[in-house]
Amino acid sequence: MKLLSAVVSMNLSPILLYFILFSNTVFGSDLNNIIRELQQQDWGGAIAAADRMSQTQPENSTLYFLRGVARYQQGDYRASREDLSRALELGKVSGEVYFYRGIDNLYLKDYKNSVKDFTTTLRDNNSAQKLTNFSALLKRKDDTRQCLANIYTFRALAYLNSGKYQEGLADINQAFSISVTLSYSSYKIKADLQFLNNQYKQAYSNYLKSVELNPSNSDSYYGAGLIEIYFGNYNKALKYLRKAQNLDPNNDDTVEKIGLCQLFSNNLNEALQTFLDSYNSSPNAYNSLYLGYTYASLGNSEKAAKYYRQAILLNTYIPDIMKIIYNKLPVASPTRLQQQKILNSIEDYIQHKLQPELKITDIALKPEIPHTSQNFHISIGISALFPAAKSSLQIPLHFIISKGEKTLFTSETRTLIIANGKSGEWIEQMNGVPVSGDFTLTVITALENISSRRQLEFTITNAN
């Protein structure tokens, strides 16, 4: 207590107070230069000062911590993580170092290690106090309870992104129990975790609280709209989704959900235009499927087949996609019945109405005109789409080399494995032949009663 009273009476800045209370660092002009730049929020200046200090004091753990924080503030999360890890290696094993490294890992999508760092931060009983003093440097006014809530909030976000929704919900609830002064993003995180834990009414309330605190928060408008879709309130859903779209016009997920509202409301022409806009902006299996379904509902079989084929090209096993969408819905949701209807219709169309395709797309020789006794190779391109099949196909093929009516060579049957709806290439290495002249290469393939053949005329020149 005497030390604390003495320090307070000196009227030191929060950053110096932080280091005197919680660090064994011996201050020198170099370290003070870094601190001064941080206090002025000159992150580049702080990094430059730390770089200079590292030339003479390369083992000083505090300079790596400070440079790591400055690099974090600049958004250079990878370099920041390297500095903070170096600080830990050199002995600065303290909660606030783990805290900033946890945020770096969060931005770098290393969620497992992010959770570990925040957990280590919470094990240091002084972490919240240290972060409170350190936050003053960044011109924040977070008290100790707020800093503790922030640690839980960040770990909740790491849990959210790593798919551990129950653990994330427990953490964000803990954050709310500690502090009542929470940002719109905290309400958004809580709403997301409640949504993923099937607490839809609570999630809806927190999405609305989030947009109340920040009306330009498009993600929370989207979340509220999504919940309204799930409960069949399509007009309300459209209201929120339109707000989300106005704030973030390039979000394709929002456009697709607007199309779903129109589709479920049987406004097929409006839905068609919305899905076309989504597809033209960023084609994917979802908007392709919905376009196929909408065209089929409007009686346009040709366009329906086109987009169903495109959906298979973009994702080879469509029923899995639709089941994922379907299984996300609450059991009692009116939308679940609508989605099941779409799923059944799509599966029926793909399996019974969409015609399979098998095509030899290309034949080429390299070199194009080999000479006698010169080795060459044959490349054969094949595309295939079999709607009712699994994700990969085994395509049998063989080829014949002939001269006039006479067959000179027949290959054994080869098997080309390609993704359903995609293209593949078979390359055959051929030994040189001692004859020259004009020849015909014929490639033949067949699968499930569908066949394709293609010919290439080529010449072998005399080596002399």
Steps between C-alpha positions, in 0.01 A plus 500: 500500500787738573635444151160565343450820703843625406446432134159673496639804676760534223213557249659272241336414172296176493754325280789576740279407794430170327866418454608599851225296663505193279843483337853440613626719215778748570410812306741671266472765235445241224202343674359841588515592130282201410256585780479863388410396145236260627346771718473718189353205309781527246524128433759535225713718726476246781606220267795705373609579857474132592702404191779734610493366854516140377843575351647559847264302723386200294406302813268762652159331521309824561601656169359195316175532692469870420592450136252214482223726627596773251497249215162371619367857487629527141319177406820302441377206706757247386796723586329597826459133594869438430602787730266396780621141478857628521409703809367183663813307406715767665309475826213749480246234593204722584129500430491811284760351262283191455195725456642690205640183347155343538352784293773456239417130477132587470566727202733239350222237536710287735202452727634209703806696614290811544286316756818377674640853525180649642476212747855570615410869531214413734733291717704814578299666776657837421419493128189718518678764711802499268276540194309780673818700551633414157174595325541856621798523267265432208262771625238253618317531830444134578479419870620171645161331466475610138845360422409170662178491296703570186717193561192278527347666193808438286518138614130463419575626148785249466266221615235622255741481206630158604149351517484466880172680541406389851838605641472829313153567638621431855783754453285775352245452778787537748607822328146640528484407868822692569433822309186679388691740272540282195533593136266417213749233389466323836124479447562374147735226627248400766219491245707283263578253778139489617389442142746212463379355831137510374404790730327688219282743697791608719723535193237713327484736798878543509524559124252784544695634798814493288344710222355735761855570618636517145238558227767449230562142615389299196585158648247534780225610260587187301479283813160641593379443145624142503307421816184653353546271198533197724170583666322573174466876540617586150383862486681582826803309378506707181493822703815404690673346201439811288664709774794260504525522122495880502790500746694224323387475136767244406400234753379207289356314801260786561389504137439123507287528816295778341440262210389228742244732657362577156504132407323391818244776445440357149626817332682291242594773252644720773689202642631414156647847450654500848666161449625610158656809659664278761622253239638772271684652795645177638384167358482219753315175557231665713384770260532254211270255678245768581509623141442146378209457737346840413526440126346154546215656700444747215492213249830578327658154489792604278618773738432277803728232356768758422525626856467158661795389286690809610427416864657158452801660332543729800442234765496137404260361758194720512278304746755565775474875444123500526502281809740740668259787430205292616662374820582855611130578532307468827279190504183705543587759236246556220802553276609143568200371307576740213863391495404132501278562199788665316740222600264230373441686175870556435597140576221369278598725212871424523455124529220447248486791256853631464673312222852364561782621278827341389728673253854472365589867496848496351773286343852627445847369416828637625693564289216567258693345211741234632760344274576133463647333811423810711308448824181706535207520736125512451284719728127425519254738671166366626209666682215314668188582694288223650240662730405189696859384553739574783762770509768315298475300179717227349498556125626210283664591169714347229642622172579362154766610254422416139630571152224503245282197568775312680520498882862526611461524879223455759574603856389324813210658688614781726301645793487876554370610842340845499264699719138477394419803289864583439759439232804276511798417284670172415856510366642196320870476423567334162822353370621613159410292195724427198237602243383836367178619338149615587312329785169520687472494879156398629413528870195317636339517844174366646327507838147394598380459142638835393795507262719756330763477231729752335764482228823684426687486170875525546822453307832332581783640287812323387790576735729548201 
